[in-house]
Structure formats: C-alpha cells, structure tokens
Amino acid sequence: MKMKSSLLSLFTGLSLLLSAGSSFAHDDKYFDSVKSPHGGQTRMAGPYHFELVLKAGSTNASANPVTVYVTDHAAKAISTKGATANLLIVQGKQKISVELQPQGENEMVGQANYAATADLKAALTFTMAGKGAEQARFTPFAVVKKNAKPGKAEDGHAHHH
C-alpha cells in the first residue's frame, strides 16, 4: 500500500511539474524571441494568442492602422465574427482608445493617431461573442530581432489544448 501511495505521489508531482512548465511556455519573453506571422508583437490571454500589428516606421503621431490577429495556441485562426475589442494605446502622457471591428477571417481592425515607437504601450480587451473578456498587454511594444524565426506550433513550446 505504501508503494502505491509513493508512486501516486510521484506521478502527481511529476504531472504538476509538467503542467507548470507548459504554463510558462507562452510568456512574453518567449513571444519576443520569435518573429510573429505578420511582423507584429504577440501576447497570450486565456485561450487566445493576439498579434498586434502597427504601421512600421511611423515615427510621427498620425492616423495609422491598427490590426490584431486572433489565433489559438496552435496558431490556427479563430473567427472574430461577433467579437468586440478595444485597444488602449499609451505614449507618454497621451492615451488613445481605439474600438476595433471584426474583419476577414481572424482580424480586429481600427485606426488611431500614434507613432510606432519602442515606448508605445498598449492594452487589448477582447470579448468573443458569448464569452468573458480577455486582456493582453503589449508593453513595451518591442521590435523583434531580425534573426528571430517565425513562431510556429512546431517550435517545441508546449500547447494548451
């Protein structure tokens, strides 16, 4: 009986360790180390990956597009039909709130007056129809290194299914 109890404890501890390891697999440091599919910055919240794409090279605040691509943890597109989203952009003392609208297969789009600089910070609130709100923070808006490889489901990081 003691042997069964010890084995059960060992397996329980091992499964907890493995599940804890997978929860750290999608942290901001990981996302900043790989190139996102559309050249933006990717963050995770709940069951979603959000890739924020801003107009590259826009150093003066002007009307620029904002696009958020929504995928699952296996990088498969999730339909944004019926979803709502708001992006709060912060640059210095300026705060800009942008309502994003569903577009295409898995995009949320809008337009805002911003400069795509490294000090830009953004907070996304995304609500899928009939679900609770999820929030992701893009802070600071990092530029991915040119030698980074595109992030794919096969990159060896754990998935949450």
C-alpha positions as CSV (number, residue, x, y, z in Angstrom):
1,M,0.0,0.0,0.0
2,K,2.8,2.3,0.9
3,M,4.4,1.6,-2.6
4,K,1.2,2.6,-4.4
5,S,0.9,5.8,-2.3
6,S,4.5,6.7,-3.1
7,L,4.0,6.1,-6.8
8,L,0.8,8.1,-6.8
9,S,2.6,11.0,-5.1
10,L,5.5,10.7,-7.6
11,F,3.1,10.8,-10.6
12,T,1.0,13.6,-9.2
13,G,4.2,15.7,-8.5
14,L,5.5,14.9,-12.0
15,S,2.2,15.9,-13.7
16,L,2.1,19.1,-11.7
17,L,5.7,19.9,-12.7
18,L,4.9,19.3,-16.4
19,S,1.7,21.3,-16.4
20,A,3.5,24.2,-14.6
21,G,6.2,24.0,-17.3
22,S,3.7,24.3,-20.1
23,S,2.0,27.3,-18.5
24,F,5.3,29.2,-18.7
25,A,5.9,28.3,-22.4
26,H,4.0,31.2,-23.8
27,D,5.4,34.1,-21.7
28,D,6.2,37.5,-23.1
29,K,9.9,36.6,-23.3
30,Y,9.2,33.7,-25.5
31,F,6.9,35.7,-27.8
32,D,9.5,38.5,-28.1
33,S,12.2,35.9,-29.1
34,V,10.3,34.7,-32.2
35,K,9.0,36.5,-35.3
36,S,5.2,36.8,-35.3
37,P,3.5,35.8,-38.6
38,H,2.5,39.3,-39.6
39,G,5.5,41.1,-38.1
40,G,3.8,42.4,-35.0
41,Q,4.0,41.6,-31.3
42,T,2.2,38.5,-29.9
43,R,0.8,38.1,-26.5
44,M,-1.4,35.4,-24.9
45,A,-4.5,35.7,-22.9
46,G,-6.8,32.8,-22.0
47,P,-7.3,30.5,-25.0
48,Y,-6.0,33.1,-27.5
49,H,-2.9,34.5,-29.0
50,F,-3.1,38.1,-30.1
51,E,-0.7,39.6,-32.6
52,L,-0.8,43.4,-32.6
53,V,0.4,44.9,-35.8
54,L,1.0,48.7,-36.1
55,K,2.3,50.7,-39.0
56,A,6.0,50.1,-39.0
57,G,8.3,53.1,-39.3
58,S,5.6,55.6,-38.3
59,T,7.7,57.9,-36.1
60,N,5.2,60.9,-36.1
61,A,1.8,60.5,-34.5
62,S,-0.7,60.4,-37.3
63,A,-3.7,58.4,-38.4
64,N,-2.4,54.8,-38.7
65,P,-4.0,51.4,-39.0
66,V,-4.2,49.0,-36.0
67,T,-4.7,45.3,-36.6
68,V,-5.0,42.4,-34.1
69,Y,-4.8,38.9,-35.4
70,V,-6.5,36.2,-33.2
71,T,-5.3,32.6,-33.1
72,D,-5.4,29.7,-30.8
73,H,-2.4,28.2,-29.1
74,A,-1.7,26.0,-32.2
75,A,-1.5,29.2,-34.4
76,K,-4.9,28.4,-36.0
77,A,-7.0,31.4,-37.0
78,I,-10.0,32.0,-34.7
79,S,-13.0,33.7,-36.3
80,T,-13.6,37.1,-34.9
81,K,-17.2,37.3,-36.2
82,G,-19.3,38.9,-33.4
83,A,-16.3,39.8,-31.3
84,T,-15.6,43.2,-29.8
85,A,-12.3,44.7,-28.9
86,N,-10.8,47.9,-27.6
87,L,-7.1,48.8,-27.6
88,L,-5.8,51.4,-25.2
89,I,-2.6,52.9,-26.6
90,V,-0.3,54.9,-24.2
91,Q,2.6,57.1,-25.3
92,G,4.0,59.3,-22.7
93,K,1.0,61.2,-21.2
94,Q,-1.2,60.6,-24.2
95,K,-3.9,57.8,-24.0
96,I,-5.8,56.8,-27.1
97,S,-8.7,54.4,-27.0
98,V,-9.4,52.5,-30.3
99,E,-12.5,50.4,-31.0
100,L,-11.6,47.5,-33.2
101,Q,-14.0,45.8,-35.6
102,P,-14.0,42.3,-36.9
103,Q,-12.6,41.9,-40.4
104,G,-11.5,39.0,-42.6
105,E,-11.1,35.5,-41.1
106,N,-9.4,36.4,-37.7
107,E,-8.7,40.1,-37.6
108,M,-9.9,43.0,-35.5
109,V,-9.1,46.4,-37.2
110,G,-9.2,50.1,-36.4
111,Q,-7.3,53.3,-36.8
112,A,-5.6,55.6,-34.3
113,N,-3.2,58.6,-34.1
114,Y,0.0,57.0,-32.9
115,A,3.7,56.8,-33.6
116,A,5.0,53.2,-33.7
117,T,7.9,53.8,-31.3
118,A,9.5,51.5,-28.8
119,D,8.0,53.4,-25.9
120,L,4.4,52.7,-27.0
121,K,2.4,50.6,-24.6
122,A,-1.0,49.0,-25.4
123,A,-3.7,47.1,-23.6
124,L,-6.2,45.0,-25.5
125,T,-9.6,44.0,-24.2
126,F,-11.1,41.3,-26.4
127,T,-14.5,39.7,-26.0
128,M,-15.7,36.8,-28.1
129,A,-19.5,36.7,-28.5
130,G,-20.9,34.8,-25.5
131,K,-17.6,34.6,-23.7
132,G,-15.9,36.6,-21.0
133,A,-13.4,39.4,-21.7
134,E,-9.7,38.6,-22.1
135,Q,-6.9,41.2,-21.7
136,A,-3.4,41.3,-23.2
137,R,-0.7,43.9,-22.6
138,F,1.8,44.9,-25.2
139,T,4.4,46.7,-23.1
140,P,6.7,48.0,-24.3
141,F,6.0,47.5,-27.9
142,A,9.1,45.5,-28.7
143,V,10.7,45.2,-32.1
144,V,11.5,41.6,-32.9
145,K,15.2,40.9,-33.7
146,K,15.8,40.2,-37.4
147,N,17.4,36.9,-36.7
148,A,14.3,35.5,-34.9
149,K,12.5,32.7,-36.7
150,P,8.7,32.8,-37.3
151,G,6.8,31.3,-34.3
152,K,5.1,28.0,-35.3
153,A,3.3,25.3,-33.4
154,E,6.2,23.0,-34.1
155,D,8.8,25.3,-32.4
156,G,8.8,22.9,-29.4
157,H,6.9,25.0,-26.9
158,A,4.0,23.3,-25.2
159,H,0.4,23.9,-26.2
160,H,-2.7,24.3,-24.1
161,H,-5.5,22.1,-25.6
